[in-house]
Amino acid sequence: MNIWAKLEFFPPAVCRLLARTVSSGKSVVRPKTAEEIAQDSGLPVTEVQSLSWKTSWDDVPVAKVKAFSLGCGVDFSNPKSMHRQTVYLSSSPSWSYLKKSDDWRSLYKPLILALQDA
């Protein structure tokens, strides 16, 4: 998959849905908060929140694409990571770690629906 295909397959909203932390030897998975993504990306929280709802990278500067995607744990330059995430998305993901979040109804479910409508 070339970079253009990756950018189409992983728009900002998908990166946001994939943003997660794993602890206790991979037994505890939870979504990253906007604050955690902001800290990891160097972007302001308001920018993270805004980018999270975008269904394409069309008007996003390259530096912000890099910062946001890496802050979400999506590394377009890491083939192993890209393969794992592509396989997950291609297999009708259950989003179980998102469904356990207090933000499922207010953030993650509407975000998934927005992507389906895009």
N, C-alpha and C positions, 0 to 999 in steps of 0.2 A: 504494500500500500504506500503510495507516494504521499508527500506532505499535504498536497491539496485534498486528496481523498481522506486523509486523517482529519484535517480541519473540518471537512463536511460531516464526517462520521462522528466526530467529537466536538460539537458546538459547545459554547460556554455552559449552557444548561445541563448538558450531559456530563461535562467535567464536574459541575457542582454536585450532581447526583452521585458521582463516583467518589467524591471527597469523603474519606473515612479514616479513622484511626483504628489501629489494631493493637491490643494490649494483652497481657497475660498469655503469652505464647500462642497468639492467634485465636484464642477462645472468646475474647470479647471484642466485638466490632461495633463501632458506633459512627454516625456521620460526624464530620468535622463541622464545627460552628463557623459562622461567618467571621467571627473574631479570630479563630484559629487559622482560617484561610488567609485572612488579612495579615496576621503575624508571619505566616510562612511565605507569603507572596510579596510583602512590603507595600501592598496596596491598602488604601483606606477601607474601612468596613463598608462605607457607603458605596464605594466602587465595586467591592465584592458583591454586595447585594444587588446592584444594578446589573453587573455582568451575569449574575446567576440566572437571570430571566431571558437572556438573549438566546435566540435559536440559531444564530449564525455569527461568524466572526467578521462579517463584511465591513463593519465600520469601526473595528477595534484595532488600534495601533499594535504593531508587532511586539513591542516591549510589554504591553499589557497582556497580549495573548500568552507570551512566555511566562510572565509573573503569575497570572491567574491559573493557567493550566498546571504549572509546577506546584503552586500553592494547594491545588486540589489533588495533587498526586498523579496527575496525568502528564507523563513525560514523553512527548512526541519523538524524542531521539533515543528512547530505550526500547529496542525491539521486543525484549521479553515482557516488559510491562504492557506495551501496546498489544501484543498477542493475547495476553491474559485478559485484558479489558475488552478487546474485540470479541473474544470467545464468549465472555460473560454477557455482553450486550446482544450478541447474536443468538443467544439461547433463551430468549424470552425471560429476562431476569425477574426474580421474585422480589427484589429490593427488600429482603427481610430485615436488614439492619436499619433501613429507613422506616419501615412500618413500626418498628419498636420505639421510634423516637417520638417525643412529645410534639415535634413539629410535623409529623406525618400529614395531618389534615390541613394545616395552615400553610405549609411550604412544599413538602415533597410531592404529595399527591397532585396538587395544582400544577406543579412544575412538570410532572410526567404528562399530565393532560395537555398542557401548553405545547409540549414537544410533539405529541400525537397530532395536534391540530395544525402544526407548522407545515 
